[in-house]
Amino acid sequence: MPPKPDDIAVIVATDCGGATTKAMLFEKVGDEHRRIFRGREVAAPRADVEIVEGA
């Protein structure tokens, strides 16, 4: 069963594309999630992408 949105404290979102990789970090502040960090890398893509889920 997926967690309820109110129970999620941190979210990391990534977009691994062919030319760029982008990532955003969201943290719960009060009753809402706010973007804390945004990064982008322009480089050759890596052969492997690891997906990790956890509490």
C-alpha positions as CSV (number, residue, x, y, z in Angstrom):
1,M,0.0,0.0,0.0
2,P,1.5,3.4,-0.9
3,P,2.0,6.0,1.8
4,K,-0.5,8.7,2.3
5,P,0.7,12.2,1.0
6,D,0.6,13.6,4.5
7,D,3.0,10.9,5.7
8,I,5.7,11.7,3.1
9,A,8.4,14.0,4.5
10,V,10.9,14.0,1.5
11,I,10.5,13.5,-2.2
12,V,13.3,13.2,-4.8
13,A,12.2,13.5,-8.4
14,T,14.5,12.7,-11.3
15,D,14.3,12.9,-15.1
16,C,17.1,10.9,-16.7
17,G,17.1,11.9,-20.4
18,G,19.3,11.2,-23.3
19,A,21.2,14.5,-23.0
20,T,20.5,15.9,-19.5
21,T,19.7,14.6,-16.1
22,K,17.5,16.7,-13.8
23,A,16.7,16.3,-10.1
24,M,14.5,18.1,-7.6
25,L,14.3,17.7,-3.8
26,F,11.1,18.5,-2.0
27,E,10.7,18.6,1.8
28,K,7.6,18.9,3.9
29,V,7.3,22.3,5.5
30,G,4.2,22.6,7.6
31,D,1.3,21.3,5.6
32,E,2.9,21.5,2.2
33,H,5.9,20.2,0.2
34,R,8.4,22.8,-0.9
35,R,11.1,22.5,-3.5
36,I,14.4,22.8,-1.6
37,F,16.9,22.0,-4.4
38,R,17.0,21.7,-8.2
39,G,20.0,20.4,-10.1
40,R,20.8,19.6,-13.7
41,E,23.7,17.9,-15.4
42,V,24.5,18.0,-19.1
43,A,26.7,15.0,-19.9
44,A,26.7,11.7,-21.6
45,P,24.1,9.4,-20.1
46,R,25.2,6.5,-17.9
47,A,24.5,3.0,-19.0
48,D,22.6,2.1,-15.7
49,V,20.1,4.0,-13.7
50,E,19.3,2.7,-10.2
51,I,15.8,3.3,-8.7
52,V,15.6,3.1,-4.9
53,E,12.4,3.3,-2.9
54,G,12.3,3.4,0.8
55,A,11.0,5.0,3.9
